[in-house]
Amino acid sequence: MTIKDALSQGISMLKRAGTESCRLESEILLAHSLNRDRIWLHLNPDLQIDPSSFLGLIRRRASGIPIHYILGRREFWSMDFKVGPGILIPRQDTETLVETALDILRTRENRNPMILDLGTGSGCVAIALIKELCGARAVATDISFTAIRMAMENASMHDVGNRFYPVTANWLDPFTPDAKFDMVVSNPPYVAEKEAGMLSSEILEHEPRRALFAGPDGMVHIKKLLFVVPGVLKKGGWFLCETGRDQGDVAQRTAEETGAYREIRIFRDLGGNVRVLGVRT
């Protein structure tokens, strides 16, 4: 079978399965199966190939498995991160959290900040930060050992393993008030349970629910963190937390209720949507 014919068959199979971006995903999966890039495919449309591996990937994708789990990786902050079942797939929206953290940290006198990443998942946020800030170190927690193991692999892959300290833990459980960080970041679960029907079956059936949902209003973890994080922040330290686009007002009011923060700010993404709550002790 030629490359052109294999792509045509892949597109047809994904279209019947109701998959969006059929052509793009077929090209990505064929290139992956041949260990080539997509440009090479277009330069060699009539080349004969064995399509068995490719069609196996197409069948997995047609069954609803996220393409990033099939590929075993996801790009975030222009870096590739290993991902797999049981680990939340990094989203571009979360890059706003990284951008905001970098903007703040680069204006501070301390060029060797200690960062705490709560619910690290693949490690993408913490690793992106310490990759950008050569003197920074990060402690990263997650309740899932699978996630911690993957985060360790990602840190090693990006040559920051010596500044990345993973801990299998539930939020701040292992830390005492003696542990003081310059910044705490988190992309916690914040989807309201009542909004489950708004998510695709691909997300609901394959990505970890405990990394997505946070009670009836999606605010369970954000509210808890706002009350306990001040105990591990240095004076003047920041806590940056990703939120849903409709959660900014509630998050701000909760931060005010704690009485622990001198500054409370909302940061928006490129689309103008509320994306990050920032509070400073």
N, C-alpha and C positions, 0 to 999 in steps of 0.2 A: 504494500500500500504506500502511496506517495504521501508526503507531508501535507499537501493540499487536500487530499482525500481524507486523511486522518482528521485534520481540522474540521472538515465539513461534517464528518460523522460525529465528532465530539460536540460541535455546535448543535447539531440536530438532537442529540441525546439530552443535552442540558436544556434546550428549549422545551422539549417535551416535559421535562421535570419542573418547568416554571422558574428556572434559575435566571436571575438578571445577569446582564453583561456576559452573555453566552460566548461570544467571540473572544473577548478579552480573557476570560477564564480558561477557555480551551487553549489559547495560545500560551498562557502561563503554565498550564499543566503539561502541555506537550514539550515546551522548552525545558521544564523541570525534569521530565522523564528522560530526555535526551542529554541532559546536562549541558544545554546550550542556552543562548539568549533568544529573545523573540525576534530580533533583527535577523539572526541567522536563519530562522524559519522562513522569513519572507524572501531571503536571498536564495533559498534552495527549495522552492515549492514542489519540484518534481522529483526530489530525491526519494528513493525507496527506503522505507524503514519498517521495522517490526513494531506494530502499534499496540501490542498486547499490554505492555506496562502502562502506556498512556490511557488506554481504554479502561484499565482497572482503576486508575485515578479518576477518570470521568464518572465511572459508576459510583464511586464513593462520594463524589461531589453531588451527583444527581440524587443520592439518598439523603442529602441535607447536611452532610458533614462540612463544617466551615473550611473554606479553601486554605486558610492559614494553618489549620490543624493538619491538613493533608501535606502541605509544603513543609510544615515543621518550623515555620519562621514567620515573622511579621516585621515590617519596617516601622520604626518609630524614631523620631528626631534624626532622620537620615542615617539610622543605624539598624542593622538586622538583629532581631532578638528571637531566640528559640522559644517556641510555644508548643503546647500540646494539651491533650484532654485534661481537664481539671484545673486549668489555668486560664484566667480571663485574658482574652485577646486584646492587646493594647489598641487604643483608639486615638485617632488624630486629635480629637477634642482635648485629650489629656496633655497634649503638647503645650497648651496654655498654662498648665500648672508648672511645667518645666521652665517656660519662658519667664513667667512671673517670678519664680524662685531665683533665676539667674539675674534678673534685673535688680532684685533686692540685694542679693549676696555680693554682687559686683560693686555696689556702692558702699559696702561696709569696710571698715578698717581691717577686720580680721580676714586675712587671705587664706586661712587654713580652717574653715568652718567645719564643725561636726554636725552632721545632718541625721535626723531620724526619719525613716520612711515607714509609715504604718500601713500594713496590708500591701506589701510590696509586689505580690504576684510574680510576674516575670522579672521583676527588678528594673523595669525600663526607666522609671522616674529617677530613682536613686543613681543608677548607672549613668544615665544621661547627664545628671548634675555633676558627678565627680569626674566624668570624662571631660566636661567643659572646664571644670575648676581643678587645676592640677594639684592644688594643696588641700582639697576637701577630702573628707572621709565620711562614710555613711554606714549607719547601723540600719538594717532592714528587717522588719518583722513580718511574719505571716503565720496564720494558724495552720496552714497546709504545708506539710513537709514536702509534698510534691512540688509546690511552688518555690519553696526555699531551695530545693535542690536545683531546679531550673534556673533560679536567679543566680546561684553560685556559678553555674555553667556559663551564663551570659556575662557575668562579671569577668570571669577568666577569659572568655572569648574576646572581650574588649580591653583586656590588659589592665583592669583596675581591681583585680581580685585582692591585691594587698591593701586596698583602701576600702574594701566592702566587707562588712561584718554581718552575716545573716543570722537571724535568731528565729527559731520556731516558737511562736508565742501568740497569745491573744491580745492584740493591741498593746497596752502599756503594762501588762501584768508583771514582767520581769524587772521593771525599773523602779528605783527608789528616788526620792527627792534629791538625792546626791548626784543623780545622773542629769547633767545639764547640757542641753543642746542649743546651738545657735539658731537652728531652724528645724521645725517638724513639718513634714509634708505627708499628705495622704490623699489617695483616690479611693475612698471607702465605698461600700455598697450604698446607693442612694435611690434606687428605683422603688416606688411605692408598690406594694403587693397588688393594689387595685389596678395598677397599670400593666400588669402582666400580659393582658390581652393585646396590648399595643406593640409588644415585641414579636419578632419573627419566630417561627417554630425552630429555625436554625439556632437561634440564641437560646431559647428556652430548653431545647432538647439536648444541647451539647455543651454550653458553657456553664460553669459552676454557679448554681443559684445563690449560694451564700456570698458570692462576690458581686451579686447584682441587687438583691432585694434587702430592704431595711425597714420592715414594719409597714403599717397601714399608710403612713405618709412619706416613707422613704428617709425619714430624718433620725431614726433611732441612733445610729452610730455617730452621725455628725453632732447631735446634741450631747451625747456622752463624751465625745472627744473634746468638745469645747470646754467642758467643765474640768477634765482631768489633765489635759495637755499642759496648762500653766505650771504644773508641778515639776515638769522636766525641762522647762525652757529657761535659758539665761535671761536676765533682765535685758529688755530690749529685743528679745528673740521673737521670731515670727512663727506662726502656725498658718500654713496654707493648705486649704482643703478644697478639693473639687466638689461641686454641687450640681444639682439639676438646674435647668434654666428657670424654673419657677420656685426655687427654694431660697433665693437670695434674701428676701425679706425675713423669713422665719429664721434663717441662719444668723442674720444680723441681730435680731431681737434676742436670740438665745445668747449670743456673744455678749450683748449688753447686760443680760441678766446675771451673768457670771461675776461681773464686777472686776474681772481679772485683766482686762485689756485696755491699754491706753489709746490704741488706734484700731479701728475696724474699717475695712475697705472691701469693696466688691470689684473684681476684675472680670472683664468680658473677653470673649473670644473674637476672632476676626469677623464673625457674623453678627457681632453686637449682642450675643446672648450672654447672660450671666453664666460664668463658668467656675470661678474660684473665689472663695471667701478667704481674705487675709486678715489676721489679727496679730497685734504686737503687744507684748507684755510691758 
